[in-house]
């Protein structure tokens, strides 16, 4: 019997944890030669998620839980589940059933064929807004363009299977700002993808608002690329050169035509433009310095308050 560990971050998912367990159990009831455990990671929920998990763990021995001391975020929650998993393979998925458990047998099949990592390529149903789909595709294009990490379009989902050997490598990585989707691609190993259509969230409300998505995007880009720093330098050289050429032409023209050099409005606009450009460049540098500042402290990615195993 091979053991499969299912890692599920849970943040205010009291209405979903019992149902996702039921769906996963139904899948494994039809799978021979495999047993499973579900590791729910309570990421600082404010509802009754923890109470539900404790009740379920008393009824079903396959249910394990980890309770954080506060909300540390989705990526540290996935990492905590992986750090404590004991299966021959680990599957990470969300707890709102947008990641269909029915895909698990196909993922295991690919794993048995010799793939160390089986990632999923997410496709959105027509009900999902055009804005959501376009921004998601745009993010992965930008990330792939600005870094050495090649993420398959839509393949940035955290719904994936990893062999125990790959999980062990992930455990030993010392990253402060975790971006597991990029790390999975960066690690290498033999990988393959499976397409799936994301389901609608059953209950509750997603905690991923626009602000968090933008922050997540910046985390991903700065975690795997220094190209923004080069772009900032190139912009500095470009605009400096253009300004020297432009003002030289303007001064020569004014001298030849004997026209008065004036125009406070254009001068102020120029100062504001280049001042803004400098602030952007300083902001880019500041993001990298901030990551160094946090990394050198060597604080843990998460703190476990309680667990039942």
C-alpha positions as CSV (number, residue, x, y, z in Angstrom):
1,X,0.0,0.0,0.0
2,X,1.3,3.4,-1.0
3,X,0.3,6.4,1.1
4,X,-0.8,9.7,-0.5
5,X,-0.8,12.8,1.7
6,X,-3.3,15.5,0.8
7,X,-2.4,19.0,2.0
8,X,-5.2,21.5,2.2
9,X,-4.8,25.1,3.5
10,X,-8.0,26.3,5.3
11,X,-8.8,29.9,6.0
12,X,-12.4,30.4,7.1
13,X,-13.5,27.2,5.4
14,X,-15.9,25.8,8.0
15,X,-18.5,25.1,5.4
16,X,-16.2,23.2,3.1
17,X,-13.8,21.0,5.2
18,X,-16.3,18.2,5.8
19,X,-17.5,18.1,2.1
20,X,-13.9,18.2,0.7
21,X,-13.1,15.2,3.0
22,X,-16.1,13.4,1.8
23,X,-15.2,13.9,-1.9
24,X,-11.6,12.8,-1.4
25,X,-12.7,9.7,0.6
26,X,-15.0,8.8,-2.2
27,X,-12.1,9.0,-4.7
28,X,-9.8,6.8,-2.6
29,X,-12.6,4.2,-1.9
30,X,-12.3,3.4,-5.6
31,X,-8.5,3.3,-5.6
32,X,-6.9,0.0,-4.7
33,X,-3.4,-0.2,-3.3
34,X,-3.5,3.3,-1.9
35,X,-4.3,4.8,1.5
36,X,-4.4,8.4,2.3
37,X,-4.2,11.2,4.9
38,X,-5.6,14.7,4.7
39,X,-3.6,17.4,6.4
40,X,-5.7,20.5,6.9
41,X,-3.7,23.6,7.8
42,X,-5.8,26.1,9.7
43,X,-4.3,29.4,8.6
44,X,-5.6,31.7,11.4
45,X,-9.3,31.2,10.6
46,X,-11.8,33.5,12.4
47,X,-14.8,31.2,12.0
48,X,-15.4,27.7,13.4
49,X,-13.0,25.9,11.0
50,X,-10.8,24.7,13.9
51,X,-13.8,23.3,15.7
52,X,-15.0,21.5,12.6
53,X,-11.5,20.0,12.0
54,X,-11.3,18.7,15.6
55,X,-14.7,17.1,15.3
56,X,-13.8,15.4,12.0
57,X,-10.4,14.2,13.3
58,X,-12.2,12.4,16.1
59,X,-14.5,10.6,13.6
60,X,-11.9,9.8,10.9
61,X,-8.4,8.7,11.5
62,X,-7.2,9.9,8.1
63,X,-7.9,13.5,9.1
64,X,-4.9,15.5,10.5
65,X,-4.8,19.2,11.3
66,X,-2.3,21.9,12.0
67,X,-3.4,25.1,13.6
68,X,-1.3,28.2,13.1
69,X,-0.8,30.8,15.8
70,X,-2.1,33.4,13.4
71,X,-2.7,34.0,9.7
72,X,0.6,33.4,7.9
73,X,-0.8,33.1,4.3
74,X,-1.6,30.5,1.8
75,X,1.9,29.6,0.7
76,X,3.3,29.0,4.2
77,X,0.2,26.9,4.9
78,X,1.0,24.7,1.9
79,X,4.7,24.5,3.0
80,X,3.7,23.5,6.6
81,X,1.5,20.7,5.2
82,X,4.4,19.4,3.1
83,X,6.8,19.7,6.0
84,X,4.6,17.4,8.1
85,X,3.4,15.0,5.4
86,X,4.5,11.3,5.5
87,X,3.2,10.0,2.2
88,X,5.0,8.5,-0.8
89,X,3.5,11.4,-2.7
90,X,2.0,14.7,-1.6
91,X,-0.9,16.4,-3.3
92,X,-1.6,20.1,-2.4
93,X,-5.1,21.5,-3.2
94,X,-7.4,24.2,-2.1
95,X,-10.2,23.5,0.4
96,X,-13.1,25.2,-1.5
97,X,-13.4,22.3,-4.1
98,X,-12.4,24.6,-7.0
99,X,-9.7,22.0,-7.4
100,X,-11.7,18.8,-8.3
101,X,-10.7,15.7,-6.2
102,X,-11.9,13.6,-9.2
103,X,-8.6,14.5,-10.9
104,X,-6.5,12.7,-8.2
105,X,-6.5,9.3,-9.8
106,X,-5.1,10.7,-13.1
107,X,-2.4,12.6,-11.1
108,X,-1.5,9.3,-9.3
109,X,-1.4,7.5,-12.7
110,X,1.1,10.0,-14.1
111,X,3.1,9.7,-10.9
112,X,3.2,5.9,-11.3
113,X,4.4,6.4,-14.9
114,X,7.6,8.0,-13.5
115,X,6.8,11.7,-13.2
116,X,8.1,13.4,-10.0
117,X,5.8,16.4,-10.2
118,X,2.4,16.4,-11.8
119,X,1.1,20.0,-12.0
120,X,-2.3,21.1,-13.2
121,X,-3.2,23.6,-16.0
122,X,-6.2,25.6,-14.8
123,X,-8.9,26.6,-17.3
124,X,-11.6,29.0,-16.2
125,X,-15.3,28.3,-17.0
126,X,-17.3,30.9,-18.9
127,X,-18.9,32.2,-15.7
128,X,-15.5,33.6,-14.5
129,X,-15.1,37.2,-15.5
130,X,-12.9,38.2,-18.4
131,X,-10.9,40.5,-16.1
132,X,-10.0,37.5,-13.9
133,X,-8.9,35.3,-16.8
134,X,-7.0,38.1,-18.6
135,X,-5.1,39.3,-15.5
136,X,-4.2,35.7,-14.6
137,X,-2.8,35.0,-18.1
138,X,-1.0,38.4,-18.1
139,X,0.6,37.7,-14.7
140,X,2.2,34.4,-15.9
141,X,3.3,36.0,-19.1
142,X,5.0,38.8,-17.2
143,X,6.6,36.3,-14.7
144,X,7.9,34.1,-17.4
145,X,9.3,37.1,-19.3
146,X,11.0,38.7,-16.3
147,X,12.5,35.6,-14.8
148,X,14.2,32.3,-15.5
149,X,11.1,30.4,-14.4
150,X,8.9,29.1,-17.2
151,X,5.4,28.7,-15.9
152,X,2.9,27.0,-18.3
153,X,0.0,29.2,-19.1
154,X,-2.5,28.6,-16.3
155,X,-0.1,26.1,-14.7
156,X,0.5,28.2,-11.7
157,X,-2.2,26.5,-9.8
158,X,-1.2,25.1,-6.3
159,X,-3.1,21.9,-7.2
160,X,-0.2,19.5,-7.8
161,X,1.3,16.2,-6.9
162,X,4.9,15.9,-5.8
163,X,6.9,12.7,-5.2
164,X,8.4,12.4,-1.7
165,X,11.8,13.0,-3.0
166,X,10.8,16.4,-4.5
167,X,9.0,17.2,-1.3
168,X,12.1,16.6,0.7
169,X,14.0,19.1,-1.5
170,X,11.2,21.6,-1.0
171,X,11.4,21.2,2.8
172,X,15.1,22.1,2.8
173,X,14.7,25.3,0.8
174,X,15.2,28.4,3.0
175,X,12.9,31.0,1.4
176,X,11.3,33.8,3.3
177,X,8.8,35.1,0.7
178,X,7.5,31.8,-0.5
179,X,6.3,31.4,-4.1
180,X,5.8,27.6,-4.4
181,X,4.6,27.7,-7.9
182,X,7.8,29.2,-9.1
183,X,9.9,27.0,-6.8
184,X,8.3,23.9,-8.2
185,X,9.2,24.9,-11.7
186,X,12.7,26.0,-10.6
187,X,13.4,22.6,-8.9
188,X,13.3,20.7,-12.2
189,X,12.6,16.9,-11.9
190,X,10.5,15.1,-14.4
191,X,7.3,17.0,-14.7
192,X,4.0,16.9,-16.6
193,X,0.8,18.8,-16.6
194,X,-2.9,17.9,-16.6
195,X,-5.7,20.3,-17.7
196,X,-8.8,20.9,-15.5
197,X,-11.6,23.4,-15.4
198,X,-11.9,25.2,-12.0
199,X,-15.1,24.7,-10.2
200,X,-17.2,27.4,-8.5
201,X,-16.4,27.9,-4.8
202,X,-19.1,26.0,-2.8
203,X,-19.3,28.3,0.3
204,X,-17.6,31.2,1.9
205,X,-15.7,34.0,0.2
206,X,-12.3,34.0,-1.3
207,X,-9.7,35.9,0.7
208,X,-7.7,36.7,-2.5
209,X,-8.7,40.3,-3.3
210,X,-7.0,42.5,-5.9
211,X,-4.5,43.8,-3.4
212,X,-3.3,40.4,-2.4
213,X,-3.1,39.2,-6.0
214,X,-0.9,42.2,-6.9
215,X,1.3,41.6,-3.8
216,X,1.5,37.9,-4.8
217,X,2.6,39.0,-8.3
218,X,5.4,41.2,-7.0
219,X,6.5,38.4,-4.7
220,X,6.7,35.9,-7.6
221,X,8.6,38.3,-9.9
222,X,11.1,39.5,-7.3
223,X,11.7,35.9,-6.0
224,X,13.0,34.6,-9.3
225,X,14.3,37.6,-11.2
226,X,16.7,40.5,-11.0
227,X,15.6,41.7,-14.4
228,X,13.6,44.6,-12.9
229,X,16.8,46.0,-11.6
230,X,18.4,45.9,-15.0
231,X,15.3,47.4,-16.6
232,X,15.5,50.3,-14.1
233,X,19.2,50.9,-15.1
234,X,18.3,50.7,-18.8
235,X,15.5,53.2,-18.3
236,X,17.9,55.5,-16.5
237,X,20.4,55.4,-19.4
238,X,17.6,55.7,-22.0
239,X,15.9,58.8,-20.5
240,X,19.2,60.4,-19.6
241,X,20.3,60.1,-23.2
242,X,17.0,61.3,-24.6
243,X,17.0,64.3,-22.3
244,X,20.6,65.3,-23.3
245,X,19.8,65.0,-27.0
246,X,16.4,66.7,-26.7
247,X,17.7,69.7,-24.6
248,X,20.8,70.1,-26.8
249,X,18.6,70.3,-29.9
250,X,16.3,72.8,-28.1
251,X,19.2,75.0,-27.0
252,X,20.8,75.1,-30.4
253,X,17.5,75.9,-32.1
254,X,16.9,78.7,-29.6
255,X,20.4,80.1,-30.1
256,X,20.1,80.1,-33.9
257,X,16.6,81.6,-34.0
258,X,17.4,83.9,-31.2
259,X,14.2,83.0,-29.4
260,X,13.8,83.3,-25.6
261,X,14.1,80.0,-23.7
262,X,11.0,80.0,-21.5
263,X,8.2,77.7,-20.4
264,X,7.8,77.0,-16.7
265,X,5.0,74.5,-17.4
266,X,7.2,72.3,-19.5
267,X,10.0,72.6,-17.0
268,X,7.8,71.5,-14.1
269,X,6.4,68.6,-16.1
270,X,9.9,67.4,-16.9
271,X,11.0,67.6,-13.3
272,X,7.8,65.7,-12.2
273,X,8.3,63.1,-14.8
274,X,11.9,62.3,-14.0
275,X,11.2,62.6,-10.3
276,X,8.5,60.0,-10.6
277,X,10.8,57.8,-12.7
278,X,13.5,58.0,-9.9
279,X,10.9,57.0,-7.3
280,X,9.9,54.0,-9.3
281,X,13.5,52.9,-9.7
282,X,14.1,53.4,-6.0
283,X,10.9,51.5,-5.2
284,X,12.2,48.5,-7.3
285,X,15.5,48.6,-5.4
286,X,13.6,48.9,-2.1
287,X,11.6,45.8,-2.8
288,X,14.8,43.7,-3.2
289,X,16.4,45.3,-0.2
290,X,13.2,44.5,1.8
291,X,13.5,40.9,0.8
292,X,17.1,40.8,1.9
293,X,16.2,42.4,5.2
294,X,13.5,39.8,5.9
295,X,15.6,36.9,4.7
296,X,18.6,37.6,7.0
297,X,16.4,37.5,10.1
298,X,15.8,33.8,9.5
299,X,12.4,33.9,11.0
300,X,10.2,30.7,10.4
301,X,7.6,30.8,7.6
302,X,5.0,29.8,10.2
303,X,4.3,29.0,13.8
304,X,2.3,26.0,14.8
305,X,0.0,26.5,17.8
306,X,-1.5,23.0,17.8
307,X,-1.7,19.8,15.8
308,X,-3.1,16.3,16.3
309,X,-0.2,14.2,15.1
